[in-house]
């Protein structure tokens, strides 16, 4: 049993060293975006848990609206960095950061920079339980899906916020 604990400790130390090395390789901008994403993921998760959805929805923009703006190259680059920072920060949150908090956090980060984006909410029949629905959220800025891209085509869009 002692050798197993020693192995777990070694793995934990190695993981910590890898995390520190990744942090050092990031640019200052990437570090700031990652910290902001971590903070907004926490706020979004808290909002999802304690606020009525209509209140949270007000922070996402106009209901039933899709933004079709083609982004300038510098805005597109920043939007992609925001999406990447949210997806990266998810790996470090001690709370559950599923698709809705990710989309909300990314939307808030885009709004702070006046970059347009659309949050999509979709549903589909659950493959395991056909009587139930599965839900998904994703965000698009310009023509790029920033979070929730995997499998989003399977969902029927029921609401948009832009």
Secondary structure, DSSP 8 states (H G I E B T S, - for coil): -HHHHHHHHHHHHHHHHHHHHHHHHS-HHHHHHHHHHHHHHHHHHHHHHHS-HHHHHHTT--BT--------HHHHHHHHHHHHHHHHHGGG-SS---HHHHHHHHHHHHHHTT---EEEEEEEE-SS-TTSEEEEEEEEETTEEEE--TTGGGSEEEEEE-
